[in-house]
Amino acid sequence: MAVQKGDKVAIHYIGRLKDGKEFDNSYENGEPIKFEVGGGMVIPGFENGVIGMEIGDKKTIVIPPEQAYGERMEEYVFDVSKSEFPKDADIHEGAIFQMQSDQGEIIPVVVSKIDGDTVYLDANHPLAGKELTFEMELVATGVEIPHHHCGCEECGDDCDCDDHDCGDHDCDCGCGHHH
């Protein structure tokens, strides 16, 4: 039976950029991604790509930025003073920090440049503005969707938030980073 909105599916995939560089691979990660089609759990282009597939089907889809992580927004790049960081922070290009919005949402930011005492932070998703290609394989339907986990981007440890909204409290795995 062909997948439709509301189905709970398990998909194996390999994600590549336009130049062929692989950015994610569920086969290497050890298990397929599980989500409810139409539930907004994955990017829209990926979700739409699975509609109509049947178990065992394989296909390749190309997703434009507007159906993935959106266009890159220059207003999401801003500067702050080094004094805004904790004294023991390891500030270097490529370092990932987290900020909290006025609404309490946790936003990951990447240090994109350092100029003296000025640190430039980029809040764009790393795949924003990029066309994404996915090789997909539908491996199951009617799957149980795992409960929400969040994890620390620095140490990789998970914390089990159950049904809480991680943006509303400090969800701490014990490594000293807040997520």
N, CA, C and O atoms as a DFTB+ gen file, in Angstrom:
716 C
 N C O
     1  1       0.843      -1.187       0.000
     2  2       0.000       0.000       0.000
     3  2       0.890       1.253       0.000
     4  3       1.855       1.327       0.760
     5  1       0.570       2.212      -0.832
     6  2       1.374       3.421      -0.983
     7  2       1.263       4.323       0.249
     8  3       0.193       4.467       0.840
     9  1       2.393       4.922       0.616
    10  2       2.450       5.822       1.766
    11  2       1.613       7.063       1.501
    12  3       1.629       7.622       0.405
    13  1       0.884       7.480       2.523
    14  2       0.103       8.710       2.460
    15  2       0.257       9.468       3.782
    16  3       0.818       8.949       4.746
    17  1      -0.246      10.690       3.808
    18  2      -0.169      11.497       5.030
    19  2      -0.813      10.743       6.182
    20  3      -1.853      10.101       6.031
    21  1      -0.165      10.840       7.338
    22  2      -0.650      10.165       8.532
    23  2       0.022       8.827       8.781
    24  3      -0.035       8.306       9.895
    25  1       0.668       8.254       7.746
    26  2       1.378       6.988       7.925
    27  2       2.645       7.217       8.746
    28  3       3.281       8.268       8.657
    29  1       2.992       6.221       9.540
    30  2       4.233       6.249      10.319
    31  2       5.215       5.330       9.617
    32  3       4.975       4.131       9.477
    33  1       6.337       5.915       9.172
    34  2       7.256       5.210       8.285
    35  2       8.672       5.157       8.838
    36  3       9.050       5.942       9.707
    37  1       9.444       4.212       8.312
    38  2      10.880       4.112       8.573
    39  2      11.577       4.178       7.217
    40  3      11.289       3.389       6.318
    41  1      12.491       5.125       7.085
    42  2      13.187       5.381       5.826
    43  2      14.690       5.335       6.061
    44  3      15.201       5.974       6.980
    45  1      15.394       4.579       5.228
    46  2      16.851       4.679       5.179
    47  2      17.169       5.698       4.093
    48  3      16.457       5.791       3.093
    49  1      18.230       6.456       4.291
    50  2      18.573       7.502       3.323
    51  2      20.053       7.824       3.361
    52  3      20.753       7.564       4.339
    53  1      20.500       8.401       2.260
    54  2      21.823       9.013       2.181
    55  2      21.573      10.431       1.675
    56  3      20.965      10.617       0.621
    57  1      22.042      11.428       2.421
    58  2      21.879      12.825       2.036
    59  2      23.175      13.377       1.468
    60  3      24.245      13.207       2.051
    61  1      23.065      14.048       0.311
    62  2      24.241      14.637      -0.333
    63  2      23.950      16.083      -0.742
    64  3      22.812      16.470      -1.008
    65  1      25.031      16.854      -0.778
    66  2      24.947      18.218      -1.294
    67  2      25.042      18.165      -2.820
    68  3      25.297      17.109      -3.400
    69  1      24.837      19.306      -3.454
    70  2      24.857      19.385      -4.922
    71  2      26.183      18.896      -5.499
    72  3      26.213      18.324      -6.589
    73  1      27.289      19.120      -4.767
    74  2      28.607      18.696      -5.242
    75  2      28.889      17.212      -4.975
    76  3      29.973      16.716      -5.280
    77  1      27.895      16.505      -4.399
    78  2      28.056      15.075      -4.133
    79  2      28.561      14.743      -2.744
    80  3      28.590      13.574      -2.360
    81  1      28.963      15.762      -1.978
    82  2      29.476      15.522      -0.627
    83  2      28.351      15.012       0.274
    84  3      27.282      15.617       0.358
    85  1      28.609      13.896       0.940
    86  2      27.628      13.291       1.834
    87  2      27.583      14.061       3.157
    88  3      28.623      14.353       3.747
    89  1      26.364      14.387       3.619
    90  2      26.232      15.076       4.905
    91  2      25.516      14.235       5.950
    92  3      25.586      14.551       7.138
    93  1      24.832      13.177       5.542
    94  2      24.155      12.310       6.503
    95  2      23.867      10.972       5.838
    96  3      23.659      10.900       4.627
    97  1      23.858       9.890       6.660
    98  2      23.670       8.563       6.110
    99  2      23.074       7.679       7.202
   100  3      23.762       7.329       8.161
   101  1      21.806       7.321       7.062
   102  2      21.145       6.514       8.089
   103  2      21.669       5.084       8.115
   104  3      21.601       4.423       9.150
   105  1      22.189       4.599       6.995
   106  2      22.771       3.251       6.972
   107  2      23.982       3.205       7.912
   108  3      24.138       2.269       8.695
   109  1      24.836       4.235       7.819
   110  2      26.016       4.306       8.689
   111  2      25.633       4.584      10.136
   112  3      26.306       4.129      11.060
   113  1      24.545       5.337      10.332
   114  2      24.090       5.653      11.688
   115  2      23.450       4.438      12.361
   116  3      23.243       4.442      13.575
   117  1      23.136       3.404      11.585
   118  2      22.667       2.161      12.159
   119  2      21.174       1.931      12.170
   120  3      20.734       0.801      12.382
   121  1      20.381       2.956      11.950
   122  2      18.941       2.709      11.884
   123  2      18.241       3.775      11.062
   124  3      18.711       4.908      10.969
   125  1      17.113       3.406      10.464
   126  2      16.385       4.363       9.625
   127  2      15.735       5.457      10.477
   128  3      15.549       5.300      11.684
   129  1      15.401       6.545       9.829
   130  2      14.657       7.609      10.501
   131  2      13.182       7.203      10.506
   132  3      12.667       6.664       9.526
   133  1      12.523       7.469      11.620
   134  2      11.102       7.132      11.762
   135  2      10.331       8.427      11.997
   136  3      10.712       9.254      12.825
   137  1       9.239       8.586      11.250
   138  2       8.434       9.792      11.397
   139  2       7.030       9.573      10.870
   140  3       6.766       8.631      10.123
   141  1       6.139      10.462      11.274
   142  2       4.773      10.442      10.765
   143  2       4.690      11.392       9.586
   144  3       5.002      12.576       9.716
   145  1       4.276      10.887       8.443
   146  2       4.158      11.700       7.234
   147  2       3.076      12.758       7.468
   148  3       1.942      12.437       7.824
   149  1       3.449      14.026       7.259
   150  2       2.519      15.125       7.487
   151  2       2.607      15.690       8.891
   152  3       1.926      16.663       9.214
   153  1       3.446      15.083       9.736
   154  2       3.565      15.522      11.124
   155  2       4.583      16.623      11.351
   156  3       4.733      17.097      12.477
   157  1       5.291      17.044      10.298
   158  2       6.260      18.129      10.439
   159  2       7.520      17.728      11.192
   160  3       8.227      18.591      11.713
   161  1       7.811      16.440      11.258
   162  2       8.978      15.966      11.998
   163  2      10.264      16.026      11.168
   164  3      11.361      15.978      11.724
   165  1      10.136      16.127       9.863
   166  2      11.281      16.221       8.952
   167  2      11.027      17.380       7.992
   168  3       9.928      17.934       7.960
   169  1      12.042      17.743       7.211
   170  2      11.867      18.859       6.278
   171  2      10.771      18.524       5.259
   172  3      10.593      17.360       4.902
   173  1      10.036      19.543       4.790
   174  2       8.896      19.305       3.902
   175  2       9.228      18.504       2.642
   176  3       8.458      17.621       2.264
   177  1      10.343      18.785       1.988
   178  2      10.689      18.077       0.765
   179  2      10.934      16.596       0.987
   180  3      10.605      15.776       0.130
   181  1      11.510      16.245       2.130
   182  2      11.748      14.840       2.471
   183  2      10.415      14.151       2.731
   184  3      10.156      13.045       2.255
   185  1       9.580      14.838       3.501
   186  2       8.250      14.309       3.833
   187  2       7.427      14.068       2.569
   188  3       6.818      13.009       2.415
   189  1       7.409      15.042       1.669
   190  2       6.656      14.899       0.418
   191  2       7.243      13.818      -0.474
   192  3       6.515      13.169      -1.226
   193  1       8.555      13.618      -0.397
   194  2       9.228      12.633      -1.231
   195  2       8.828      11.198      -0.938
   196  3       8.908      10.337      -1.814
   197  1       8.398      10.937       0.287
   198  2       8.046       9.564       0.671
   199  2       6.611       9.199       0.271
   200  3       6.276       8.019       0.179
   201  1       5.765      10.212       0.033
   202  2       4.371       9.950      -0.330
   203  2       4.318       9.159      -1.640
   204  3       4.958       9.515      -2.629
   205  1       3.544       8.088      -1.618
   206  2       3.389       7.241      -2.790
   207  2       4.363       6.066      -2.845
   208  3       4.194       5.166      -3.668
   209  1       5.381       6.060      -1.981
   210  2       6.325       4.935      -1.968
   211  2       5.676       3.710      -1.332
   212  3       4.737       3.832      -0.544
   213  1       6.179       2.540      -1.677
   214  2       5.750       1.291      -1.066
   215  2       6.975       0.613      -0.453
   216  3       8.104       0.870      -0.871
   217  1       6.753      -0.249       0.531
   218  2       7.864      -0.911       1.211
   219  2       8.789      -1.553       0.180
   220  3       8.348      -2.275      -0.715
   221  1      10.082      -1.270       0.331
   222  2      11.093      -1.787      -0.595
   223  2      11.438      -0.835      -1.720
   224  3      12.463      -1.006      -2.379
   225  1      10.589       0.180      -1.956
   226  2      10.873       1.161      -3.003
   227  2      12.119       1.963      -2.647
   228  3      12.368       2.283      -1.485
   229  1      12.903       2.280      -3.693
   230  2      14.060       3.156      -3.563
   231  2      13.909       4.251      -4.598
   232  3      13.468       4.003      -5.720
   233  1      14.281       5.472      -4.212
   234  2      14.268       6.562      -5.188
   235  2      15.196       7.661      -4.726
   236  3      15.614       7.710      -3.569
   237  1      15.510       8.546      -5.663
   238  2      16.356       9.696      -5.380
   239  2      15.524      10.949      -5.601
   240  3      14.857      11.094      -6.625
   241  1      15.574      11.854      -4.625
   242  2      14.855      13.118      -4.755
   243  2      15.833      14.279      -4.580
   244  3      16.828      14.165      -3.865
   245  1      15.539      15.383      -5.233
   246  2      16.318      16.613      -5.093
   247  2      15.398      17.640      -4.454
   248  3      14.304      17.909      -4.952
   249  1      15.856      18.211      -3.343
   250  2      15.030      19.143      -2.579
   251  2      15.641      20.538      -2.644
   252  3      16.787      20.726      -2.235
   253  1      14.890      21.531      -3.156
   254  2      15.398      22.905      -3.190
   255  2      15.412      23.497      -1.775
   256  3      14.703      23.006      -0.898
   257  1      16.206      24.540      -1.547
   258  2      16.316      25.127      -0.207
   259  2      14.975      25.475       0.441
   260  3      14.808      25.281       1.645
   261  1      14.028      25.979      -0.329
   262  2      12.751      26.393       0.264
   263  2      11.928      25.217       0.779
   264  3      11.002      25.419       1.564
   265  1      12.245      23.989       0.354
   266  2      11.581      22.787       0.867
   267  2      12.474      22.025       1.850
   268  3      12.143      20.927       2.297
   269  1      13.624      22.647       2.174
   270  2      14.573      22.023       3.097
   271  2      14.732      22.933       4.323
   272  3      13.838      23.008       5.165
   273  1      15.867      23.617       4.414
   274  2      16.141      24.461       5.584
   275  2      16.037      25.943       5.282
   276  3      16.491      26.778       6.065
   277  1      15.432      26.271       4.134
   278  2      15.228      27.670       3.771
   279  2      16.483      28.288       3.178
   280  3      17.548      27.674       3.126
   281  1      16.319      29.507       2.741
   282  2      17.446      30.255       2.186
   283  2      18.321      30.763       3.335
   284  3      17.851      30.942       4.458
   285  1      19.555      30.985       3.041
   286  2      20.477      31.571       4.011
   287  2      20.076      33.024       4.239
   288  3      19.835      33.765       3.287
   289  1      20.007      33.423       5.497
   290  2      19.565      34.780       5.846
   291  2      20.739      35.542       6.476
   292  3      21.223      35.177       7.547
   293  1      21.183      36.595       5.801
   294  2      22.318      37.374       6.319
   295  2      21.999      38.029       7.662
   296  3      22.903      38.279       8.460
   297  1      20.716      38.309       7.917
   298  2      20.353      38.911       9.205
   299  2      20.519      37.939      10.370
   300  3      20.433      38.343      11.530
   301  1      20.755      36.664      10.073
   302  2      21.013      35.663      11.117
   303  2      22.497      35.605      11.493
   304  3      22.894      34.815      12.349
   305  1      23.311      36.445      10.849
   306  2      24.725      36.570      11.195
   307  2      24.874      37.898      11.931
   308  3      24.493      38.951      11.419
   309  1      25.429      37.836      13.131
   310  2      25.538      39.043      13.952
   311  2      26.809      38.968      14.787
   312  3      27.433      37.914      14.907
   313  1      27.174      40.105      15.358
   314  2      28.398      40.126      16.144
   315  2      28.104      40.434      17.605
   316  3      27.152      41.140      17.937
   317  1      28.948      39.883      18.462
   318  2      28.886      40.128      19.901
   319  2      30.309      40.304      20.405
   320  3      31.270      39.911      19.744
   321  1      30.425      40.883      21.550
   322  2      31.731      41.068      22.174
   323  2      32.156      39.775      22.862
   324  3      31.319      39.034      23.378
   325  1      33.456      39.508      22.866
   326  2      33.967      38.329      23.582
   327  2      33.557      38.355      25.048
   328  3      33.427      37.303      25.675
   329  1      33.353      39.535      25.594
   330  2      32.984      39.654      27.013
   331  2      31.597      39.078      27.300
   332  3      31.250      38.854      28.460
   333  1      30.797      38.834      26.249
   334  2      29.470      38.243      26.404
   335  2      29.539      36.747      26.718
   336  3      28.555      36.169      27.177
   337  1      30.687      36.119      26.477
   338  2      30.881      34.689      26.689
   339  2      31.422      34.428      28.091
   340  3      32.053      35.300      28.688
   341  1      31.176      33.233      28.613
   342  2      31.807      32.877      29.893
   343  2      33.329      32.958      29.758
   344  3      33.877      32.711      28.684
   345  1      33.995      33.298      30.835
   346  2      35.453      33.482      30.798
   347  2      36.200      32.240      30.320
   348  3      37.244      32.365      29.680
   349  1      35.692      31.050      30.616
   350  2      36.384      29.813      30.245
   351  2      35.926      29.242      28.897
   352  3      36.298      28.121      28.549
   353  1      35.127      29.993      28.140
   354  2      34.608      29.498      26.855
   355  2      35.739      29.349      25.843
   356  3      36.616      30.207      25.748
   357  1      35.711      28.258      25.094
   358  2      36.681      28.001      24.029
   359  2      36.112      28.597      22.743
   360  3      35.376      27.940      22.007
   361  1      36.467      29.846      22.492
   362  2      35.916      30.576      21.348
   363  2      36.874      30.439      20.174
   364  3      37.997      30.941      20.221
   365  1      36.428      29.758      19.119
   366  2      37.208      29.601      17.902
   367  2      36.254      29.423      16.722
   368  3      35.101      29.031      16.901
   369  1      36.741      29.712      15.520
   370  2      35.891      29.552      14.335
   371  2      35.411      28.112      14.248
   372  3      36.193      27.171      14.379
   373  1      34.110      27.957      14.026
   374  2      33.504      26.638      13.951
   375  2      32.920      26.159      15.271
   376  3      32.174      25.181      15.293
   377  1      33.249      26.836      16.378
   378  2      32.703      26.439      17.681
   379  2      31.194      26.655      17.685
   380  3      30.693      27.621      17.110
   381  1      30.479      25.747      18.339
   382  2      29.025      25.831      18.416
   383  2      28.634      26.234      19.835
   384  3      29.072      25.628      20.813
   385  1      27.806      27.262      19.924
   386  2      27.261      27.713      21.201
   387  2      25.745      27.718      21.082
   388  3      25.195      27.548      19.994
   389  1      25.087      27.911      22.197
   390  2      23.640      28.006      22.172
   391  2      23.207      29.298      22.829
   392  3      23.750      29.718      23.851
   393  1      22.215      29.917      22.213
   394  2      21.626      31.143      22.734
   395  2      20.159      30.864      23.007
   396  3      19.597      29.881      22.524
   397  1      19.558      31.733      23.778
   398  2      18.133      31.604      24.056
   399  2      17.424      32.828      23.514
   400  3      17.820      33.961      23.791
   401  1      16.361      32.594      22.731
   402  2      15.585      33.709      22.176
   403  2      14.738      34.336      23.271
   404  3      14.637      33.801      24.374
   405  1      14.135      35.467      22.961
   406  2      13.237      36.134      23.918
   407  2      12.045      35.256      24.270
   408  3      11.443      35.421      25.331
   409  1      11.695      34.308      23.370
   410  2      10.575      33.394      23.606
   411  2      11.009      32.125      24.338
   412  3      10.183      31.246      24.584
   413  1      12.295      32.016      24.690
   414  2      12.797      30.858      25.421
   415  2      13.304      29.739      24.538
   416  3      13.742      28.707      25.046
   417  1      13.257      29.920      23.219
   418  2      13.725      28.893      22.290
   419  2      15.250      28.842      22.288
   420  3      15.912      29.880      22.263
   421  1      15.807      27.623      22.314
   422  2      17.256      27.444      22.250
   423  2      17.683      27.457      20.787
   424  3      17.130      26.727      19.964
   425  1      18.670      28.292      20.470
   426  2      19.127      28.459      19.091
   427  2      20.623      28.168      19.025
   428  3      21.414      28.858      19.669
   429  1      21.027      27.143      18.243
   430  2      22.460      26.906      18.079
   431  2      23.060      27.970      17.158
   432  3      22.450      28.350      16.159
   433  1      24.243      28.438      17.499
   434  2      24.957      29.418      16.681
   435  2      26.394      28.931      16.499
   436  3      26.962      28.284      17.378
   437  1      26.964      29.254      15.346
   438  2      28.331      28.847      15.033
   439  2      29.191      30.100      14.943
   440  3      28.783      31.101      14.352
   441  1      30.376      30.042      15.526
   442  2      31.328      31.147      15.396
   443  2      31.842      31.109      13.963
   444  3      32.516      30.160      13.559
   445  1      31.515      32.159      13.191
   446  2      31.911      32.184      11.786
   447  2      33.180      33.000      11.559
   448  3      33.869      32.818      10.555
   449  1      33.492      33.909      12.505
   450  2      34.664      34.767      12.338
   451  2      34.972      35.417      13.678
   452  3      34.071      35.678      14.476
   453  1      36.248      35.675      13.915
   454  2      36.664      36.416      15.108
   455  2      37.563      37.543      14.628
   456  3      38.509      37.322      13.871
   457  1      37.255      38.757      15.079
   458  2      38.042      39.931      14.705
   459  2      38.324      40.717      15.979
   460  3      37.510      41.535      16.407
   461  1      39.478      40.464      16.579
   462  2      39.830      41.126      17.841
   463  2      38.890      40.677      18.943
   464  3      38.802      39.489      19.253
   465  1      38.181      41.642      19.538
   466  2      37.218      41.342      20.604
   467  2      35.815      41.083      20.066
   468  3      34.884      40.865      20.841
   469  1      35.657      41.107      18.748
   470  2      34.347      40.900      18.147
   471  2      34.239      39.463      17.614
   472  3      35.097      38.987      16.871
   473  1      33.152      38.793      18.022
   474  2      32.884      37.425      17.585
   475  2      31.642      37.466      16.704
   476  3      30.604      37.990      17.110
   477  1      31.748      36.912      15.494
   478  2      30.621      36.858      14.569
   479  2      29.954      35.490      14.694
   480  3      30.604      34.454      14.553
   481  1      28.656      35.505      14.959
   482  2      27.879      34.277      15.148
   483  2      26.892      34.113      14.001
   484  3      26.318      35.089      13.519
   485  1      26.701      32.876      13.571
   486  2      25.790      32.560      12.476
   487  2      24.718      31.616      13.010
   488  3      25.014      30.499      13.434
   489  1      23.460      32.080      12.984
   490  2      22.337      31.278      13.474
   491  2      21.609      30.552      12.344
   492  3      20.585      29.915      12.591
   493  1      22.112      30.633      11.112
   494  2      21.520      29.880      10.010
   495  2      21.761      28.392      10.235
   496  3      22.779      28.004      10.808
   497  1      20.827      27.562       9.786
   498  2      21.061      26.122       9.801
   499  2      22.236      25.859       8.855
   500  3      22.328      26.502       7.809
   501  1      23.136      24.930       9.195
   502  2      24.290      24.666       8.321
   503  2      23.907      24.285       6.884
   504  3      24.711      24.467       5.970
   505  1      22.702      23.763       6.674
   506  2      22.270      23.378       5.324
   507  2      21.346      24.414       4.680
   508  3      20.795      24.168       3.607
   509  1      21.173      25.562       5.323
   510  2      20.338      26.620       4.743
   511  2      20.940      27.082       3.422
   512  3      22.157      27.220       3.292
   513  1      20.067      27.318       2.443
   514  2      20.493      27.810       1.138
   515  2      21.045      26.730       0.216
   516  3      21.507      27.033      -0.884
   517  1      21.002      25.481       0.650
   518  2      21.593      24.405      -0.137
   519  2      20.523      23.482      -0.736
   520  3      19.511      23.179      -0.104
   521  1      20.779      23.054      -1.953
   522  2      19.959      22.031      -2.587
   523  2      20.438      20.675      -2.057
   524  3      21.637      20.395      -2.044
   525  1      19.495      19.842      -1.624
   526  2      19.830      18.559      -1.014
   527  2      19.326      17.412      -1.872
   528  3      18.220      17.468      -2.408
   529  1      20.138      16.377      -2.000
   530  2      19.751      15.171      -2.723
   531  2      19.703      14.018      -1.729
   532  3      20.643      13.805      -0.963
   533  1      18.603      13.282      -1.750
   534  2      18.447      12.132      -0.867
   535  2      18.171      10.884      -1.695
   536  3      17.282      10.868      -2.546
   537  1      18.951       9.840      -1.427
   538  2      18.620       8.504      -1.901
   539  2      17.819       7.895      -0.763
   540  3      18.319       7.785       0.357
   541  1      16.578       7.498      -1.035
   542  2      15.661       7.030       0.002
   543  2      15.254       5.583      -0.247
   544  3      15.142       5.138      -1.389
   545  1      15.034       4.858       0.852
   546  2      14.497       3.502       0.773
   547  2      13.458       3.352       1.874
   548  3      13.766       3.514       3.055
   549  1      12.224       3.042       1.481
   550  2      11.158       2.812       2.468
   551  2      11.316       1.390       3.001
   552  3      11.151       0.419       2.263
   553  1      11.641       1.277       4.307
   554  2      11.883      -0.048       4.880
   555  2      10.705      -0.580       5.688
   556  3      10.583      -1.791       5.871
   557  1       9.820       0.320       6.182
   558  2       8.669      -0.152       6.967
   559  2       7.616       0.936       7.064
   560  3       7.904       2.126       6.939
   561  1       6.379       0.490       7.294
   562  2       5.280       1.396       7.619
   563  2       4.640       0.878       8.899
   564  3       4.891      -0.257       9.306
   565  1       3.815       1.703       9.534
   566  2       3.155       1.301      10.771
   567  2       4.110       1.196      11.941
   568  3       3.850       0.461      12.894
   569  1       5.223       1.931      11.878
   570  2       6.241       1.852      12.927
   571  2       5.854       2.703      14.133
   572  3       5.048       3.628      14.031
   573  1       6.444       2.370      15.264
   574  2       6.260       3.180      16.464
   575  2       7.261       4.326      16.397
   576  3       8.444       4.118      16.129
   577  1       6.776       5.528      16.640
   578  2       7.637       6.706      16.612
   579  2       8.263       6.858      17.992
   580  3       7.540       6.928      18.986
   581  1       9.604       6.909      18.079
   582  2      10.249       7.038      19.386
   583  2       9.914       8.372      20.036
   584  3       9.670       9.365      19.350
   585  1       9.905       8.386      21.381
   586  2       9.656       9.643      22.071
   587  2      10.839      10.573      21.876
   588  3      11.918      10.141      21.472
   589  1      10.639      11.816      22.155
   590  2      11.621      12.877      21.921
   591  2      12.847      12.720      22.809
   592  3      12.740      12.505      24.017
   593  1      14.002      12.830      22.190
   594  2      15.270      12.908      22.921
   595  2      15.956      14.173      22.464
   596  3      15.816      14.584      21.312
   597  1      16.683      14.781      23.347
   598  2      17.562      15.849      22.902
   599  2      18.958      15.437      23.299
   600  3      19.138      14.566      24.151
   601  1      19.922      16.043      22.703
   602  2      21.294      15.667      23.003
   603  2      22.206      16.854      22.989
   604  3      21.874      17.921      22.471
   605  1      23.356      16.651      23.565
   606  2      24.360      17.703      23.634
   607  2      25.200      17.661      22.367
   608  3      25.800      16.631      22.061
   609  1      25.253      18.752      21.632
   610  2      26.037      18.805      20.416
   611  2      27.529      18.760      20.705
   612  3      28.313      18.395      19.829
   613  1      27.932      19.120      21.906
   614  2      29.346      19.133      22.251
   615  2      29.858      17.752      22.620
   616  3      30.896      17.327      22.114
   617  1      29.142      17.034      23.505
   618  2      29.660      15.746      23.987
   619  2      28.940      14.555      23.380
   620  3      29.428      13.429      23.478
   621  1      27.780      14.779      22.748
   622  2      27.047      13.691      22.120
   623  2      26.138      12.913      23.057
   624  3      25.409      12.029      22.608
   625  1      26.163      13.222      24.349
   626  2      25.304      12.518      25.296
   627  2      23.858      12.934      25.113
   628  3      23.567      14.066      24.725
   629  1      22.960      12.012      25.395
   630  2      21.533      12.288      25.337
   631  2      21.016      12.597      26.732
   632  3      21.546      12.114      27.733
   633  1      19.995      13.392      26.774
   634  2      19.222      13.502      27.994
   635  2      17.809      13.098      27.599
   636  3      17.406      13.301      26.454
   637  1      17.084      12.550      28.495
   638  2      15.758      12.037      28.192
   639  2      14.740      13.034      28.717
   640  3      14.496      13.124      29.921
   641  1      14.160      13.770      27.807
   642  2      13.245      14.832      28.206
   643  2      11.810      14.362      28.253
   644  3      10.922      15.135      28.613
   645  1      11.556      13.095      27.892
   646  2      10.216      12.555      27.804
   647  2       9.341      13.503      27.002
   648  3       9.635      13.775      25.838
   649  1       8.275      14.008      27.602
   650  2       7.371      14.850      26.831
   651  2       7.553      16.334      27.127
   652  3       6.700      17.146      26.770
   653  1       8.653      16.693      27.774
   654  2       8.889      18.099      28.088
   655  2       9.379      18.839      26.855
   656  3       9.895      18.222      25.923
   657  1       9.225      20.119      26.843
   658  2       9.740      20.960      25.772
   659  2      11.104      21.470      26.212
   660  3      11.208      22.284      27.130
   661  1      12.151      20.984      25.548
   662  2      13.512      21.313      25.972
   663  2      13.784      22.810      25.979
   664  3      14.660      23.269      26.711
   665  1      13.065      23.566      25.196
   666  2      13.292      25.003      25.171
   667  2      12.799      25.694      26.423
   668  3      13.107      26.864      26.649
   669  1      12.035      24.986      27.242
   670  2      11.461      25.619      28.421
   671  2      12.228      25.343      29.706
   672  3      11.855      25.851      30.764
   673  1      13.289      24.549      29.635
   674  2      14.069      24.288      30.839
   675  2      15.484      23.911      30.454
   676  3      15.752      23.597      29.294
   677  1      16.387      23.938      31.411
   678  2      17.742      23.474      31.157
   679  2      17.738      21.969      31.171
   680  3      17.467      21.347      32.198
   681  1      18.033      21.393      30.050
   682  2      18.079      19.949      29.912
   683  2      19.552      19.598      29.889
   684  3      20.207      19.766      28.861
   685  1      20.090      19.114      30.999
   686  2      21.523      18.998      31.151
   687  2      21.955      17.549      31.244
   688  3      21.484      16.811      32.109
   689  1      22.854      17.136      30.351
   690  2      23.337      15.752      30.357
   691  2      24.461      15.576      31.366
   692  3      24.915      14.454      31.592
   693  1      24.914      16.658      31.973
   694  2      25.968      16.560      32.975
   695  2      27.327      16.961      32.469
   696  3      28.285      16.966      33.242
   697  1      27.454      17.304      31.177
   698  2      28.762      17.644      30.636
   699  2      29.097      19.112      30.851
   700  3      30.226      19.531      30.597
   701  1      28.148      19.883      31.308
   702  2      28.391      21.298      31.535
   703  2      27.842      22.190      30.440
   704  3      27.788      23.409      30.609
   705  1      27.437      21.614      29.326
   706  2      26.795      22.388      28.259
   707  2      25.299      22.353      28.477
   708  3      24.766      21.343      28.938
   709  1      24.629      23.406      28.165
   710  2      23.175      23.444      28.317
   711  2      22.552      23.329      26.940
   712  3      23.022      23.927      25.972
   713  1      21.482      22.547      26.871
   714  2      20.795      22.337      25.590
   715  2      19.319      22.236      25.809
   716  3      18.564      22.058      24.853
